[in-house]
């Protein structure tokens, strides 16, 4: 398993992983088949981490991307010290320490880039992810009631 920064040539591999992830879990924002097959969006996301202010890591096994962590830095002066985090790991690769390695690298990037606040959103039923985030210093600051509708049920 290799954890590394995303490269421009990862675009198709990353898009395929995201499309697969959408089908595997109900804990990501997009539902299956909701994500556009727009390679230019993925290329833009990678470009913003390669030569822009953002951060994008991938987990790679046997030339396949199996997980990612993205951090989008605040662009306005008052929030430049913040970054919003999204993490996704393919189901068969969970529990192998990928998330822990992602957050270790994220913390180094945040320190080097004067990011003092990392933010993310997690569905309350996603106890495995909540444990990972809390293990890495995240705290619950509030619960957004009924903020998502998943399979016809509201989720906090």
Secondary structure, DSSP 8 states (H G I E B T S, - for coil): -EEEE--GGGHHHHHHHHHHHHHH-SSSSS-TTTS---HHHHHHHHHHHHSSS-EEEEEEETTEEEEEEEEEE--SGGGTTEEEEEEEE-GGGTTSSHHHHHHHHHHHHHHHTT--EEE----TT-HHHHHHHHHTT-------TT-EEETTEEE-
